[in-house]
C-alpha cells in the first residue's frame, strides 16, 4: 500500500520479479538501470518490450527489451521514443509496436495525441511518426490488436479549470487504426474504462476484452472517501470487431488499473495494479477464456440420431443392387436427371458452403457472390464442349479420356492427383461439421469426427453411388429449407424487419459487391469473377466426383439437363446463403450479448441455430450440417475408389472379374474412409483463419493441373503426352511459387494453374515433336469422327 492520501509519498522502484512457468515461485534480485513506472509493456516473441515511463522528476524516452533465459534477465536497448512519454498506451500488431498518447513531463497539464510505430522485425528500424490519434489528447487509454489493426479505447484527457487546477475528463470514444487506411471511428464504450489493464485481451478471432478500468465515478470525492472508496470498475466489456458493438461479459474479482496484461500458454495474467486511488495490490490474477456452450437438448439429440439412422438405412436399402463395379460406381445409369443435378449441387454445396459462406458475408460483404455467378458462364462450356467426350467414350472415370487422348502415364497422373486432392478435401469437409458440433453442443471434437467419418463410410461402402446421390437429394432439401427458415426467423427478430435489415446492412456497406481495381492482390471484380470461372472449371471438367454424376443418367441429353439443374440452383442458393450471412450480422449487432467470443467466425451460423431456433428444428439443421459434410465425404470416397479401381487395378488387370472389382471397390471405400477420418483428426489441430478461403486455395493449388490437362486435350490437336505432363508439372511448380512468394489473391490461383499447364503443354508439344496417336472423337475438331451407336441419337 502507498498511503499518499494521508501524506505518504509515491515510490518508484527498479525491481524485476519473475514468475516461473510452474506458477509456483517468484525469482527476485533483478533490477532495471533505474526506477521507473507507467511504461508501455508489450510481449514480443520471448521478450518484454518496455517503452518510456517515468518517475517523480521526469519522464523517459528509453526503450528496452527484457529476456528471461531461465536463470537471469538480459536487457538490450532499442531506438528511443521520439519524445519522453509516461502513461502512454501501446500494443504490437504483427511485427510493429505502436505507442499512443501519454504525458511528456510529470507537470503536463495537457496530454498528447502522438502516435508512433517501430517495426521490431527490421534490424536498425527507427520510430515512425504517424497520423495523430483522433479525438481529445489523452493518456492511460486501453489498446489492443486484432486482425492486423490497432485499437484504442477510452483514456483520460486533462484540462485546466478557471482556477488553474487540473481536471480530468474520462473518455468513452474508440478508434481503429489500420496501416493501409489510417484511423477509423468506432462505436463508443458504454462507459469510460481509463487505465484498464492493457493491452485488451484478444479472445477468439474477433473479440477484444476490456477488463475493468476507471470510469471516473467519485473522481471528485477521492479525498472525501479515502479508504472507503469502492475501488475501480470490475466489469468486463467485450468489443466485437465485426459488428462494432460492445457487450457486458461478466465481472472481475478485483478491479485493477495502470497495469499490463500478460497472455501466456492460453492464460491471462493481471499482476498487481492499483485497486483504488493510492492503494496497490500484490495480488496476481489468472484467468482462462472459456466458452459458454448452450444446451443442445434431448429432442435435438434424438433428431440428429434419427437423421443418422436414415442415412445408414439408405446404405442398407441400396445394398447389393449392383452386380459389378460399374453398377456400383454409376448407379446402373438409372438416376433421374433432376436427382443427378441436385446431387451435383449438393456435392458442391457441402458444409463449407452452409457454414463458411454465411460466415464470410457476416464478417465482410458480398464481394465473393460474384463467384456464384460464374457457374452460369461455365455451364454452357461444360454442356457443349466437355460433356460429349465423357458420355460418348463409354468411360467410368474422367481420366480414361486422358489415356485415350494422351497416354496411360497422363491418365495415371491425373487419377493420382485427383485422389490426393480428395484426401485433402475430405479432411476439410469432415472437420467443419465436427467443429460446429463441438462448438455449439459441447460434443467432443474428435469423437464427432470419428462418428461422421465412420457413418459416411458405412453407408457409402454398402450402397455405392445410388446411396450417395439420394442422400445428396435429402441433404439439399434439408439445408436449403433450413437456411430459408433461419433467414425468416432472423428477419422477424430484427428491429424494423426486412426494411430494417436492408437499411442497417446498407449503412454498414454489407452489400458491397464490386471492387473496381486492377490490383491482382485484391478482390477486384475481374479477380473474383475471372478467377471463379477457372475455379469452377476444375470441378465441372476434371473432378471425378462431378463427372461421375454426368455418367449416372441414361443419355447425354439427360446429363446436360443435370448440369443446367445445378446451375439453376446455384444462383438462388448463393443469394440465400449470402443474405443469411448479412442477416446474421444485423441480428448480432442488435444482440451483441448473445455472441460467444471463443467461437470461430465460421461457427456463427451453427451458434444461431442452437441459440435461436426451436428444439427439433435446430437439431434437424445441425444434423443437416453433418449430412452436408458426409455427403461431400461420401462423394469423395466413392469417386476416389472408382479412380483407384478403374484407373489402376482394372487398367493393369483387364481380365479381372466384375465381382472381384466390386469387392475391391467396397474395401477401398472403407480404407479411404478410415484415412479421411484420420486426416480430419489431424486437421483439428491446425488453426485456419477461414476454412472457406483455405478450401478454395487448396482447390486452386491441387486441381488446376487436372483442368489444364483436359483443356489441352480437348482444344488442341498438337498437344501430346510428354508436353502435357511437362505442362502439368510446371503448373504445380508455378502455383507453389506464386502462393509462397507473391501476394496475388488466391482467386487467381486456378486461372494461373490452368493457363500455365495449357500454354506450357502446348509449347512443349511443338518443341518436342513425337508420334501422335489417332485423335478420332478426342478433340473438338474430331468429335464427329466416331460416335458410339447408343449415344448417336443424343448427339443429334
C-alpha positions in Angstrom: 0.0 0.0 0.0 1.1 3.6 -0.8 -1.0 5.8 1.5 -0.2 9.1 -0.2 -3.7 10.3 0.7 -2.5 10.5 4.3 0.7 12.3 3.4 2.7 9.3 2.1 4.9 9.6 -0.9 4.6 7.5 -4.1 7.7 5.3 -4.5 9.2 4.2 -7.9 11.2 1.0 -7.9 13.7 -0.6 -10.2 12.9 -4.2 -9.1 12.1 -7.0 -11.5 10.2 -10.1 -10.4 10.0 -13.3 -12.5 7.1 -15.8 -12.0 8.4 -19.2 -13.2 6.4 -21.2 -15.7 5.2 -23.5 -12.9 3.5 -20.5 -11.4 4.8 -21.7 -8.0 7.8 -19.5 -7.4 8.9 -15.8 -7.8 12.5 -15.1 -8.8 13.9 -11.9 -7.3 17.1 -9.9 -7.2 16.9 -8.4 -10.7 16.8 -4.7 -11.4 16.4 -2.1 -14.1 19.0 0.5 -14.8 16.9 3.0 -12.8 13.5 3.2 -11.1 10.6 3.8 -13.4 6.8 3.2 -13.7 3.9 3.7 -16.1 5.7 2.3 -19.1 4.2 0.7 -22.2 4.8 -3.0 -21.7 4.2 -5.4 -24.6 5.1 -9.1 -25.3 7.3 -9.7 -28.4 8.4 -13.3 -29.1 10.4 -14.2 -26.0 10.9 -10.6 -24.8 9.0 -7.9 -23.0 9.4 -4.5 -24.6 9.3 -1.6 -22.2 8.8 1.8 -23.8 9.0 5.1 -21.9 7.9 5.5 -18.3 8.8 8.0 -15.7 9.4 8.8 -12.0 8.5 11.8 -9.8 11.0 14.2 -11.5 11.0 13.2 -15.2 9.6 11.0 -17.9 11.8 8.9 -20.1 12.2 8.1 -23.8 14.2 4.9 -23.5 13.0 1.6 -24.9 14.4 -1.7 -23.7 13.8 -5.4 -24.3 14.0 -7.8 -21.4 14.5 -11.6 -21.9 14.5 -14.3 -19.2 16.8 -17.3 -20.0 15.8 -19.4 -17.0 18.5 -18.1 -14.8 19.0 -14.4 -15.4 17.5 -11.4 -17.3 19.2 -9.8 -20.2 18.5 -6.3 -21.3 19.1 -4.7 -24.7 18.4 -1.2 -25.9 16.1 -0.3 -28.8 15.7 3.0 -30.5 14.4 5.7 -28.1 11.0 7.2 -28.4 10.9 10.5 -30.3 10.0 12.2 -27.1 9.7 11.2 -23.4 6.4 9.6 -22.5 4.7 8.1 -19.4 1.1 6.9 -19.1 1.2 6.2 -22.8 -0.6 3.2 -24.3 0.7 0.6 -26.8 0.3 -2.7 -28.4 2.1 -4.9 -31.0 0.3 -5.5 -34.3 2.1 -8.3 -36.2 5.7 -7.1 -36.0 5.1 -3.4 -35.2 4.9 -1.7 -31.8 2.6 1.2 -31.7 2.7 3.8 -28.9 -0.1 6.4 -28.5 -0.7 9.4 -26.2 0.7 9.9 -22.8 2.4 12.7 -20.9 5.7 14.2 -21.8 6.6 15.5 -18.3 5.2 15.0 -14.8 3.9 18.6 -14.8 2.0 18.4 -18.1 -1.5 19.9 -17.9 -2.4 18.6 -21.4 -1.9 15.1 -22.7 -0.6 14.1 -26.1 -2.1 12.8 -29.4 1.2 11.3 -30.6 1.1 8.1 -32.5 4.5 6.3 -33.2 5.4 3.0 -34.7 8.6 0.8 -34.6 9.0 -2.3 -36.7 10.6 -4.8 -34.3 11.4 -7.3 -37.1 13.6 -4.9 -39.1 17.1 -4.5 -37.7 18.1 -0.9 -37.5 14.5 0.4 -37.9 13.6 3.7 -36.4 10.4 5.2 -34.9 7.9 6.5 -37.4 5.7 9.4 -36.6 2.2 8.6 -37.8 -1.1 10.4 -38.1 -2.0 11.6 -34.6 -4.7 9.9 -32.5 -8.1 11.4 -33.3 -10.3 13.0 -30.6 -9.0 14.6 -27.4 -5.4 14.3 -26.4 -5.3 11.5 -23.8 -3.2 9.3 -21.5 -4.0 5.9 -19.9 -6.0 4.6 -22.9 -6.6 0.9 -23.4 -5.1 -0.5 -26.6 -5.4 -3.8 -28.4 -4.5 -5.7 -31.6 -6.7 -7.9 -33.8 -6.8 -8.9 -37.4 -3.9 -6.6 -38.4 -5.3 -3.5 -36.8 -4.5 -1.4 -33.7 -7.4 -0.4 -31.4 -7.5 2.4 -28.9 -10.3 2.7 -26.3 -11.2 5.3 -23.7 -8.4 7.2 -21.7 -8.2 10.3 -19.7 -8.0 13.9 -21.0 -6.5 16.7 -18.9 -8.0 20.2 -18.6 -7.3 23.4 -16.7 -10.3 24.8 -14.9 -10.8 28.5 -14.3 -8.9 28.4 -11.1 -5.8 26.9 -12.9 -6.3 23.4 -11.4 -6.1 20.3 -13.4 -9.4 18.4 -14.0 -9.9 15.1 -15.7 -12.3 14.0 -18.4 -12.8 10.3 -18.7 -13.4 9.4 -22.3 -15.6 6.8 -24.0 -14.6 7.2 -27.6 -12.9 4.3 -29.6 -10.8 4.1 -32.7 -9.2 1.6 -35.0 -6.0 2.2 -37.0 -5.1 0.0 -40.0 -1.8 0.6 -41.7 -3.5 0.6 -45.1 -6.2 3.2 -44.5 -5.5 5.0 -41.2 -7.8 5.9 -38.4 -11.5 5.0 -38.2 -14.0 6.0 -35.5 -15.8 3.1 -33.8 -18.9 2.9 -31.5 -18.3 4.5 -28.1 -17.8 2.4 -25.0 -20.9 2.3 -22.8 -18.8 4.0 -20.0 -15.2 5.0 -19.6 -12.5 2.4 -18.9 -9.4 4.6 -18.5 -6.2 2.9 -17.3 -7.8 -0.6 -17.6 -5.2 -3.4 -17.9 -3.7 -3.1 -21.3 -3.4 -4.4 -24.0 -7.0 -5.5 -24.2 -7.3 -9.3 -24.3 -7.9 -10.8 -27.8 -10.3 -13.8 -27.5 -11.3 -15.8 -30.5 -10.9 -14.3 -33.9 -13.0 -11.1 -33.4 -13.3 -10.0 -29.7 -11.3 -7.7 -27.5 -11.9 -7.7 -23.8 -11.5 -4.6 -21.7 -11.0 -5.6 -18.1 -12.4 -3.1 -15.7 -10.9 0.4 -15.7 -11.5 3.8 -14.1 -15.0 5.0 -15.0 -14.4 8.4 -13.4 -17.0 7.7 -10.7 -16.3 9.5 -7.5 -13.3 11.2 -9.0 -14.2 14.5 -7.2 -14.7 12.6 -3.9 -11.3 10.8 -3.7 -10.1 12.9 -0.7 -13.5 12.7 1.0 -13.9 8.9 0.6 -10.3 7.9 1.4 -10.2 4.2 2.4 -14.0 4.0 1.9 -13.5 4.4 -1.9 -15.3 1.5 -3.6 -12.5 0.8 -6.0 -12.3 0.7 -9.7 -14.7 -1.0 -12.1 -14.8 -4.8 -12.1 -16.9 -5.0 -15.3 -15.6 -6.9 -18.3 -16.6 -5.3 -21.7 -16.4 -7.3 -24.9 -15.8 -5.4 -28.1 -16.8 -7.3 -31.3 -14.7 -6.1 -34.2 -17.1 -7.4 -36.9 -20.4 -5.8 -35.8 -18.7 -2.9 -34.0 -20.6 -3.5 -30.8 -20.0 -3.6 -27.0 -21.4 -6.1 -24.6 -21.1 -6.7 -20.9 -19.4 -10.1 -20.5 -19.1 -10.5 -16.7 -17.2 -9.2 -13.7 -13.7 -9.5 -12.2 -12.9 -10.5 -8.7 -11.0 -7.2 -8.3 -10.7 -4.0 -10.3 -7.1 -3.2 -11.2 -5.8 -0.3 -13.2 -2.4 1.0 -14.5 -1.1 -2.5 -15.0 -0.2 -4.5 -18.1 -1.9 -7.7 -19.1 0.1 -10.8 -19.9 -1.1 -13.7 -22.1 0.9 -16.9 -21.8 0.0 -20.5 -22.6 -3.7 -19.8 -23.2 -4.0 -18.0 -19.8 -4.4 -14.3 -18.9 -2.5 -12.7 -16.1 -3.0 -9.4 -14.3 0.0 -8.8 -12.0 -0.6 -6.2 -9.2 -2.1 -2.9 -10.1 -4.0 -0.1 -8.4 -7.3 -1.2 -6.8 -8.4 2.2 -5.6 -6.8 5.7 -5.6 -3.5 5.4 -3.8 -3.7 1.7 -3.0 -1.9 -1.1 -4.9 -2.2 -4.8 -4.5 0.4 -7.6 -4.6 -2.3 -10.0 -5.9 -1.7 -11.7 -9.3 -4.9 -12.9 -11.0 -5.0 -15.7 -13.6 -7.9 -16.3 -16.0 -8.6 -18.7 -18.8 -11.1 -17.8 -21.6 -13.8 -20.4 -21.9 -17.0 -20.6 -24.0 -20.5 -20.9 -22.6 -21.9 -23.8 -24.6 -25.7 -23.5 -25.0 -27.6 -26.7 -24.1 -28.4 -28.8 -27.2 -31.3 -30.6 -25.7 -32.7 -34.1 -25.7 -35.1 -33.5 -28.6 -32.2 -32.2 -30.8 -30.1 -35.2 -30.0 -33.0 -37.5 -30.9 -33.4 -35.7 -34.3 -29.7 -35.9 -35.1 -29.7 -39.6 -34.2 -32.8 -40.2 -36.4 -31.2 -38.4 -39.3 -28.1 -40.5 -39.0 -30.2 -43.7 -38.9 -31.9 -42.6 -42.1 -28.6 -42.2 -43.8 -27.4 -45.6 -42.6 -30.8 -47.0 -43.8 -30.1 -45.7 -47.3 -26.9 -47.7 -47.4 -28.7 -50.9 -46.4 -31.6 -50.2 -48.9 -29.2 -49.9 -51.8 -27.0 -52.8 -50.6 -26.2 -55.4 -53.3 -28.3 -53.7 -56.0 -25.3 -53.5 -58.3 -23.6 -56.7 -59.6 -20.4 -55.1 -60.9 -18.0 -52.3 -60.2 -19.6 -50.3 -63.0 -23.1 -50.6 -61.4 -21.6 -49.6 -58.0 -19.9 -46.5 -59.4 -22.5 -45.4 -61.9 -25.7 -46.4 -60.1 -26.7 -48.6 -63.1 -27.1 -45.4 -65.2 -30.7 -45.1 -63.9 -30.6 -41.8 -61.9 -33.2 -39.2 -63.0 -31.6 -36.1 -64.4 -33.1 -33.8 -61.7 -31.7 -36.0 -59.0 -28.3 -36.0 -60.6 -28.4 -32.2 -60.9 -29.4 -31.8 -57.2 -26.6 -34.3 -56.3 -24.1 -32.2 -58.2 -25.3 -29.1 -56.4 -25.2 -30.9 -53.1 -21.7 -32.1 -53.6 -20.5 -28.6 -54.3 -22.7 -27.2 -51.5 -21.2 -29.2 -48.6 -20.9 -28.0 -45.0 -18.3 -25.5 -46.3 -21.0 -23.6 -48.2 -23.6 -24.0 -45.4 -21.3 -22.6 -42.7 -18.5 -20.6 -44.3 -20.3 -18.6 -46.9 -22.8 -17.1 -44.4 -19.8 -16.5 -42.1 -17.9 -14.7 -44.9 -20.9 -12.5 -45.7 -21.4 -11.9 -41.9 -17.7 -10.9 -41.4 -17.2 -9.0 -44.7 -19.6 -8.2 -47.6 -20.9 -9.7 -50.9 -17.7 -9.5 -52.9 -17.5 -13.3 -53.1 -21.0 -13.5 -54.5 -19.6 -12.9 -58.0 -18.1 -16.3 -57.7 -21.6 -17.8 -57.6 -22.5 -16.1 -60.9 -19.6 -17.8 -62.7 -21.4 -21.1 -62.9 -23.8 -19.5 -65.5 -20.8 -18.9 -67.7 -19.3 -22.3 -67.1 -22.4 -24.5 -67.6 -22.7 -24.0 -71.4 -19.0 -24.6 -71.7 -19.4 -27.9 -69.9 -22.6 -29.0 -71.7 -21.4 -28.2 -75.3 -17.6 -28.7 -75.1 -16.8 -31.3 -72.4 -19.9 -33.4 -71.7 -19.9 -35.1 -75.2 -16.4 -36.6 -74.5 -17.4 -38.0 -71.1 -20.6 -39.5 -72.4 -19.7 -40.8 -75.9 -16.4 -42.6 -74.9 -18.2 -45.1 -72.6 -15.9 -44.4 -69.7 -16.3 -44.8 -65.9 -13.7 -42.2 -64.8 -12.9 -38.9 -66.4 -9.2 -39.9 -66.5 -9.9 -42.7 -69.0 -10.2 -39.9 -71.5 -6.7 -38.8 -70.8 -5.3 -42.2 -71.7 -7.2 -42.2 -75.0 -6.1 -38.7 -75.8 -2.5 -38.8 -74.5 -1.2 -41.9 -72.8 -1.5 -44.2 -69.8 1.1 -42.1 -67.9 -1.1 -39.0 -68.2 -4.2 -41.0 -67.1 -2.3 -42.2 -64.0 -1.0 -38.8 -63.2 -4.5 -37.3 -63.4 -6.1 -40.0 -61.4 -3.5 -39.9 -58.7 -3.7 -36.1 -58.5 -7.5 -36.4 -58.1 -7.1 -39.0 -55.3 -4.6 -36.8 -53.4 -6.9 -33.8 -53.9 -9.8 -35.7 -52.4 -7.8 -36.8 -49.4 -7.2 -33.1 -48.6 -10.8 -32.2 -49.4 -12.2 -34.9 -47.2 -10.2 -33.7 -44.3 -11.7 -30.2 -44.7 -15.3 -31.3 -45.1 -15.2 -33.7 -42.2 -13.6 -31.3 -39.9 -16.1 -28.4 -40.4 -19.2 -30.1 -39.1 -17.2 -31.6 -36.2 -16.2 -28.0 -35.4 -19.8 -27.0 -35.4 -20.9 -29.9 -33.2 -18.2 -29.3 -30.6 -18.7 -25.5 -30.6 -22.5 -25.4 -30.2 -23.2 -28.6 -28.3 -20.1 -29.3 -26.3 -19.7 -32.7 -28.0 -16.1 -33.8 -28.2 -14.5 -32.6 -31.4 -12.5 -35.8 -32.0 -15.5 -38.1 -31.2 -17.6 -36.1 -33.7 -15.0 -36.6 -36.5 -14.9 -40.3 -35.7 -18.7 -40.6 -35.8 -19.2 -38.8 -39.1 -16.3 -40.4 -40.8 -17.3 -44.0 -39.9 -21.0 -43.4 -40.6 -20.4 -42.0 -44.0 -18.0 -44.8 -44.8 -20.6 -47.4 -43.7 -23.5 -46.3 -46.0 -21.2 -45.4 -48.9 -19.5 -48.8 -48.8 -22.8 -50.6 -48.7 -24.9 -48.5 -51.1 -22.4 -47.1 -53.7 -23.4 -44.2 -55.9 -27.1 -44.7 -55.6 -26.9 -44.2 -51.8 -24.7 -41.2 -52.4 -27.0 -39.5 -54.8 -30.2 -40.0 -52.9 -28.6 -38.9 -49.7 -27.5 -35.7 -51.5 -31.1 -35.0 -52.6 -32.3 -35.3 -49.0 -29.4 -33.2 -47.7 -30.1 -30.3 -50.2 -33.8 -30.2 -49.3 -32.9 -30.0 -45.6 -30.2 -27.4 -46.0 -32.0 -25.1 -48.3 -35.2 -25.3 -46.3 -33.4 -24.8 -43.1 -31.4 -21.8 -44.4 -34.6 -20.2 -45.7 -36.4 -20.8 -42.3 -33.4 -19.3 -40.5 -33.5 -16.2 -42.7 -37.2 -15.7 -42.0 -36.7 -16.1 -38.2 -33.8 -13.6 -38.3 -35.9 -11.1 -40.2 -38.7 -11.4 -37.7 -36.4 -10.8 -34.8 -34.6 -7.7 -36.3 -35.9 -4.2 -35.4 -37.7 -3.0 -38.5 -38.0 -6.4 -40.1 -36.8 -6.7 -43.7 -36.6 -3.0 -44.3 -34.6 -2.5 -41.1 -32.2 -5.3 -42.2 -31.6 -3.7 -45.6 -31.3 -0.2 -44.1 -28.7 -1.3 -41.5 -26.8 -3.5 -43.9 -26.6 -0.8 -46.5 -25.3 1.8 -44.0 -22.6 -0.7 -42.9 -21.7 -1.3 -46.6 -22.5 -5.0 -46.2 -24.0 -5.3 -49.7 -20.7 -4.1 -51.3 -20.1 -6.5 -54.2 -18.0 -4.7 -56.9 -14.4 -3.5 -56.2 -13.0 -1.7 -59.2 -9.3 -2.1 -59.3 -6.5 -3.6 -61.4 -4.7 -4.8 -58.3 -4.3 -8.6 -58.5 -3.9 -8.8 -54.8 -7.5 -7.6 -54.0 -11.0 -8.9 -54.5 -11.5 -6.7 -57.6 -14.3 -7.6 -60.0 -12.0 -9.2 -62.6 -10.2 -11.2 -59.9 -13.3 -12.7 -58.3 -15.3 -13.3 -61.5 -12.4 -14.3 -63.8 -10.9 -16.4 -61.1 -14.2 -18.1 -60.2 -14.7 -19.1 -63.9 -11.5 -21.0 -63.9 -12.1 -22.3 -60.3 -15.4 -23.7 -61.5 -13.8 -25.4 -64.5 -11.8 -27.6 -62.1 -14.7 -29.5 -60.5 -17.1 -29.4 -63.5 -14.5 -30.6 -66.1 -11.8 -32.5 -64.2 -13.3 -33.7 -60.9 -14.4 -37.3 -60.8 -17.0 -36.6 -58.1 -18.9 -34.3 -60.5 -18.1 -36.1 -63.8 -19.2 -39.4 -62.3 -22.7 -37.9 -61.9 -22.8 -37.0 -65.6 -22.5 -40.7 -66.3 -25.3 -41.8 -64.0 -28.1 -40.7 -66.3 -29.3 -42.8 -69.2 -28.3 -40.4 -72.0 -26.2 -37.4 -72.8 -29.2 -35.2 -73.2 -30.4 -36.1 -69.6 -26.8 -35.5 -68.3 -27.0 -32.0 -69.9 -30.2 -31.3 -68.0 -28.5 -32.3 -64.8 -25.8 -29.6 -65.4 -28.4 -27.0 -66.1 -30.3 -28.0 -62.9 -27.2 -27.5 -60.9 -26.7 -24.1 -62.4 -30.3 -23.1 -61.8 -29.9 -24.0 -58.1 -26.6 -22.3 -57.6 -27.7 -18.6 -58.0 -30.7 -18.7 -55.7 -28.7 -20.8 -53.3 -25.9 -18.3 -53.3 -28.4 -15.4 -52.8 -29.9 -17.3 -49.8 -26.6 -18.0 -48.1 -25.2 -14.5 -48.6 -28.5 -13.0 -47.4 -28.3 -15.2 -44.4 -24.8 -14.0 -43.5 -25.8 -10.4 -43.8 -28.9 -11.0 -41.7 -26.7 -12.7 -39.0 -24.6 -9.5 -39.0 -27.6 -7.3 -38.3 -29.1 -9.7 -35.8 -25.9 -10.0 -33.7 -25.3 -6.2 -34.0 -28.6 -5.8 -32.2 -28.0 -8.8 -29.9 -24.3 -8.4 -29.2 -24.6 -10.1 -25.8 -25.6 -13.3 -27.5 -22.2 -13.7 -29.2 -19.8 -16.2 -27.9 -16.3 -14.7 -28.0 -14.4 -18.0 -28.0 -16.1 -19.3 -31.2 -14.6 -19.0 -34.6 -16.3 -16.9 -37.1 -17.1 -19.9 -39.2 -19.3 -21.2 -36.4 -21.6 -18.2 -36.3 -24.5 -19.9 -38.1 -24.5 -23.0 -36.0 -24.4 -20.8 -32.9 -27.6 -19.0 -34.2 -29.2 -22.4 -34.9 -28.7 -23.7 -31.4 -29.4 -20.4 -29.7 -32.5 -19.1 -31.6 -34.3 -21.9 -33.4 -36.9 -24.2 -31.7 -35.9 -27.6 -30.4 -36.2 -30.2 -33.1 -35.7 -27.6 -35.9 -32.3 -26.7 -34.6 -31.5 -30.4 -34.3 -32.6 -31.1 -37.9 -30.4 -28.2 -39.1 -27.4 -29.3 -37.1 -27.9 -32.8 -38.5 -28.1 -31.2 -41.9 -24.7 -29.7 -41.5 -23.3 -33.1 -40.5 -25.1 -34.7 -43.5 -23.7 -32.0 -45.8 -20.2 -32.9 -44.8 -20.9 -36.6 -45.0 -22.5 -36.0 -48.4 -19.3 -34.4 -49.7 -17.3 -37.1 -48.0 -19.3 -40.0 -49.4 -18.9 -38.5 -52.9 -15.1 -38.3 -52.5 -15.0 -41.8 -51.1 -17.0 -43.4 -53.9 -15.2 -41.4 -56.7 -11.7 -42.0 -55.2 -12.4 -45.7 -55.0 -13.6 -45.5 -58.7 -10.4 -43.9 -59.7 -8.3 -46.5 -57.9 -10.2 -49.5 -59.2 -10.7 -48.3 -62.8 -7.5 -46.3 -63.4 -5.1 -48.6 -61.6 -6.4 -52.1 -60.8 -8.6 -52.7 -63.8 -6.2 -50.9 -66.1 -3.4 -53.3 -65.2 -5.6 -56.3 -64.6 -8.1 -56.1 -67.5 -9.2 -59.7 -67.2 -10.2 -59.4 -63.6 -13.9 -60.3 -62.9 -16.5 -57.7 -62.1 -17.3 -59.4 -58.8 -13.7 -59.1 -57.7 -13.6 -55.4 -58.7 -16.8 -54.8 -56.8 -15.4 -56.3 -53.6 -12.2 -54.3 -54.1 -14.3 -51.1 -54.5 -16.1 -51.6 -51.3 -12.9 -52.4 -49.3 -11.2 -49.4 -50.8 -14.1 -47.2 -49.8 -13.7 -48.5 -46.2 -9.9 -47.9 -46.3 -10.3 -44.4 -47.7 -13.0 -43.6 -45.1 -10.6 -44.6 -42.3 -7.8 -42.5 -43.9 -10.1 -39.5 -44.4 -11.2 -39.7 -40.7 -7.6 -39.7 -39.7 -6.9 -36.6 -41.8 -9.9 -34.9 -40.2 -8.5 -35.7 -36.8 -5.1 -34.2 -37.9 -6.8 -31.0 -39.2 -8.5 -30.5 -35.8 -5.0 -29.4 -34.6 -4.4 -26.8 -37.4 -5.5 -23.2 -36.9 -7.2 -21.9 -40.1 -8.5 -18.3 -40.2 -11.1 -19.0 -42.8 -11.9 -22.6 -43.8 -13.6 -21.3 -47.0 -10.5 -19.4 -48.1 -8.4 -22.4 -47.3 -10.6 -24.8 -49.3 -10.5 -22.5 -52.4 -6.8 -22.1 -52.1 -6.4 -25.9 -51.8 -8.6 -26.4 -54.9 -6.7 -23.9 -56.9 -3.3 -25.3 -56.0 -4.1 -29.0 -56.5 -6.8 -29.0 -59.1 -5.5 -26.6 -61.8 -3.2 -29.1 -63.4 -6.0 -31.5 -64.0 -8.3 -29.0 -65.6 -5.4 -27.8 -67.7 -4.8 -31.4 -69.0 -8.4 -31.8 -70.1 -8.4 -28.4 -71.8 -5.2 -29.2 -73.5 -6.6 -32.5 -74.8 -9.9 -31.2 -76.0 -9.0 -27.9 -77.5 -5.7 -28.7 -79.3 -4.5 -31.2 -81.9 -0.8 -30.9 -81.4 -0.6 -31.5 -77.7 0.9 -34.9 -76.8 1.7 -36.9 -73.7 5.2 -35.5 -73.0 4.1 -31.9 -73.5 1.0 -32.4 -71.3 3.0 -33.9 -68.4 5.6 -31.1 -68.6 2.8 -28.6 -68.6 1.1 -30.2 -65.6 4.3 -30.3 -63.6 5.2 -26.8 -64.5 1.8 -25.6 -63.4 2.2 -27.2 -60.0 5.6 -25.5 -59.6 4.5 -22.1 -60.8 1.5 -22.2 -58.4 3.7 -23.1 -55.5 6.0 -20.2 -56.2 3.1 -17.8 -56.7 1.4 -18.8 -53.5 4.7 -18.5 -51.4 6.4 -15.6 -53.0 3.7 -13.3 -54.2 0.6 -11.5 -52.8 -1.6 -12.5 -55.7 -5.1 -13.2 -54.5 -5.9 -16.9 -54.2 -8.9 -16.5 -56.5 -6.4 -16.3 -59.4 -4.6 -19.5 -58.5 -6.9 -21.7 -60.6 -6.5 -19.4 -63.7 -2.8 -19.3 -63.3 -2.5 -23.0 -62.9 -4.8 -23.9 -65.8 -3.3 -21.4 -68.2 0.2 -22.4 -67.3 -0.5 -26.1 -67.9 -2.2 -25.3 -71.2 0.3 -22.9 -72.6 3.4 -24.7 -71.5 2.0 -28.1 -72.6 1.1 -26.7 -76.0 4.5 -25.0 -76.5 6.4 -28.1 -75.4 4.4 -30.3 -77.7 5.6 -28.1 -80.6 9.2 -28.1 -79.4 9.3 -31.9 -78.8 7.6 -33.5 -81.9 6.7 -37.1 -81.4 4.4 -39.6 -83.0 0.8 -38.7 -82.2 -2.0 -41.3 -81.8 -5.2 -41.1 -83.7 -7.5 -38.3 -82.4 -10.9 -39.5 -83.6 -13.6 -38.2 -81.3 -11.0 -37.0 -78.9 -10.8 -33.2 -79.7 -13.5 -30.7 -80.5 -12.1 -30.8 -84.1 -12.6 -34.5 -84.4 -15.6 -35.1 -82.2 -17.9 -36.2 -85.0 -15.4 -38.8 -86.4 -16.7 -41.6 -84.3 -19.8 -41.9 -82.1 -21.0 -45.0 -80.2 -24.3 -46.2 -81.5 -26.1 -45.9 -78.2 -25.3 -42.2 -77.9 -25.7 -41.2 -81.5 -29.3 -40.0 -81.2 -28.5 -37.8 -78.2 -25.6 -36.1 -80.1 -28.0 -35.3 -82.9 
